[in-house]
Amino acid sequence: MPESSQEIRVNALVHTPEGLKDVDELSGEQKRRLGGLILTVWMNELFRGRAVFTVPEDPSRSETGSSK
């Protein structure tokens, strides 16, 4: 198969309250929330009918983030 000299570029966009935004332009917190959402959806599909995973509403109150 001949070598291709064509470059493939992919841009990931997400819906935000301000409109479509490139994932590279998201803040660190927005990237963490997006990653958590993607992981949750993936885990729920992987374990469908056996378990349900959710994203905590307030990340500062999660077990690992608690400072009590």
Secondary structure, 3 states (H helix, E strand, C coil): CCCCCCCCCCCCEEEECCEEEEHHHCCHHHHHHHHHHHHHHHHHHHCCCCCCCCCCCCHHHCCCCCCC
